[in-house]
Amino acid sequence: MKTLVKEIAFGKATAIITVKSFEEVTEMNQINTITTTDVKVIKDGKVLDSGFFAKISNYDSNPKWFDKMGLKKDQLISRVGEKAITLGAEAGRAINEMIEEMKAELNNDQTQEEIKKEETVKENQAIINQAKKEGISNLMTNEELKSWRIRYNDLHNEGEEGYIPTKISKEQYEKAVQGG
């Protein structure tokens, strides 16, 4: 299980956002990633309320409540749970954006190693495919390839900068075949 915890201002209080991610194996042996969120609003060391996200409300969503609180019809509020409330939509948006960023960070951490492995496999496959096009028996060593590039450049580019075809060396091919 991976957990991220961050704090963000919520009016005169503080919202503590916790996002957890873990994997669960289903009955059919499939792996599902479960992500949970918890937002606790704390003021003076006491939890005012908690919820899964912040809700942004306007007058139309609960006119009786807005009238009871003496709020104007054009005002917005941010709310976590039922009791943690602050004026304006900024705090609510900030909390919900932070939750999404934290989820992305957890998911990115989970797959970073997998992404690197995939890239290595693709690079290795590209090297192997190029080596097959050139003819595996025709591959040169790194030293031979270095000399070939100089001769090619001198002949086709008159020693100046210019296009030099990409070629695969025996060492690159062997490393790609071994998966490195």
C-alpha positions in Angstrom: 0.0 0.0 0.0 1.2 3.5 -0.9 0.1 6.6 1.0 0.4 10.3 0.3 -0.6 12.9 2.9 -0.7 16.7 2.2 -2.1 19.7 3.9 -3.9 22.6 2.3 -5.6 25.7 3.7 -9.3 25.6 4.2 -10.4 29.0 5.3 -9.2 29.4 8.9 -8.7 25.7 9.2 -6.5 23.1 7.6 -7.5 20.3 5.3 -5.4 17.1 5.6 -5.7 15.1 2.5 -4.8 11.4 2.5 -4.7 9.3 -0.7 -4.0 5.6 -0.5 -3.5 3.1 -3.3 -3.2 -0.6 -3.1 -3.7 -3.6 -5.3 -6.4 -6.2 -4.9 -6.5 -9.6 -6.6 -10.0 -10.6 -7.8 -11.5 -14.1 -7.9 -10.4 -14.3 -11.5 -6.8 -13.5 -10.6 -6.9 -10.1 -12.1 -5.2 -7.2 -10.3 -7.3 -4.1 -9.6 -5.7 -0.9 -8.2 -7.9 0.6 -5.5 -7.4 4.3 -4.6 -9.1 5.8 -1.6 -9.2 9.4 -0.5 -9.9 11.0 2.9 -10.1 14.7 3.6 -10.1 15.8 7.3 -10.7 19.5 8.2 -8.9 20.4 11.4 -9.1 23.6 13.4 -7.5 24.2 16.8 -6.5 20.5 16.9 -10.1 19.2 16.5 -11.5 17.5 13.5 -14.5 19.6 12.3 -15.6 17.0 9.7 -14.3 14.6 7.1 -15.2 13.4 3.6 -13.9 11.9 0.4 -13.6 15.3 -1.5 -14.7 18.9 -1.2 -18.1 20.0 -2.5 -18.7 23.4 -4.0 -22.2 24.6 -3.4 -24.3 27.6 -4.5 -27.6 29.1 -3.4 -29.6 26.8 -5.7 -28.2 23.7 -4.1 -29.7 24.5 -0.6 -31.5 27.8 -0.4 -32.8 27.2 3.2 -29.3 26.6 4.4 -27.9 29.7 2.7 -30.7 31.8 4.1 -30.1 30.4 7.6 -26.4 31.3 7.3 -27.1 34.8 6.0 -25.2 34.2 2.8 -25.9 36.1 -0.4 -27.5 34.3 -3.4 -24.4 34.9 -5.6 -21.9 33.4 -3.1 -20.3 30.0 -3.3 -19.1 27.9 -0.5 -16.6 25.0 -0.2 -17.7 22.1 2.1 -16.1 18.9 3.4 -18.6 16.6 5.0 -21.6 18.5 6.5 -19.9 20.8 9.1 -16.6 22.0 7.6 -17.5 25.0 5.5 -15.7 28.1 4.1 -16.7 30.9 1.8 -15.7 30.8 -1.8 -15.0 28.0 -4.2 -11.2 28.3 -4.1 -10.6 26.0 -1.1 -12.8 23.3 -2.6 -11.2 23.5 -6.0 -7.7 23.4 -4.4 -8.6 20.3 -2.4 -10.1 18.4 -5.4 -7.1 19.4 -7.6 -4.7 18.2 -5.0 -6.5 14.9 -4.7 -6.2 14.4 -8.5 -2.5 15.3 -8.4 -1.9 12.9 -5.5 -3.7 10.1 -7.4 -1.6 10.7 -10.5 1.6 10.8 -8.4 0.7 7.4 -6.8 -0.2 5.9 -10.1 3.0 7.2 -11.7 5.1 5.8 -8.9 3.4 2.4 -9.3 4.2 2.2 -13.0 7.5 4.1 -13.2 9.6 0.8 -13.2 7.2 -0.8 -15.6 7.5 2.2 -18.0 11.3 2.0 -17.9 11.2 -1.8 -18.6 8.8 -1.2 -21.6 11.1 1.5 -23.0 14.1 -0.8 -22.7 12.3 -3.6 -24.4 11.2 -1.3 -27.3 14.7 0.1 -27.7 16.2 -3.4 -27.7 13.6 -4.6 -30.3 14.5 -1.6 -32.5 18.2 -2.5 -32.3 17.5 -6.1 -33.1 15.2 -5.2 -36.1 17.8 -2.7 -37.4 20.6 -5.4 -37.1 18.4 -7.9 -39.0 18.0 -5.3 -41.8 21.8 -4.8 -42.0 22.4 -8.5 -41.8 23.6 -9.9 -38.5 26.7 -11.4 -40.1 27.6 -8.0 -41.6 27.6 -6.1 -38.2 30.8 -4.3 -37.3 32.5 -4.0 -33.9 32.4 -0.5 -32.2 35.9 0.2 -33.5 35.2 -0.9 -37.0 32.0 1.2 -37.0 33.9 4.3 -35.7 36.3 4.0 -38.7 33.4 3.4 -41.1 31.7 6.6 -39.9 34.8 8.6 -40.5 35.3 7.2 -44.0 31.6 7.7 -44.8 31.7 11.3 -43.6 34.9 12.1 -45.5 33.5 10.6 -48.7 29.9 11.8 -48.7 30.1 15.0 -46.6 33.7 16.0 -47.7 34.7 15.9 -44.1 32.1 18.5 -43.0 29.1 17.9 -40.9 26.3 16.0 -42.6 24.1 12.9 -42.6 25.7 9.7 -41.5 23.4 6.6 -41.5 22.8 4.9 -38.2 24.3 1.5 -38.0 24.3 -1.1 -35.2 27.5 -2.6 -33.8 27.9 -6.2 -32.8 28.2 -5.1 -29.2 24.9 -3.1 -29.3 23.2 -6.1 -30.9 24.5 -8.6 -28.3 23.5 -6.3 -25.5 20.0 -5.9 -26.9 19.6 -9.7 -27.4 20.6 -10.2 -23.7 17.9 -7.7 -22.7 20.3 -5.0 -21.4 
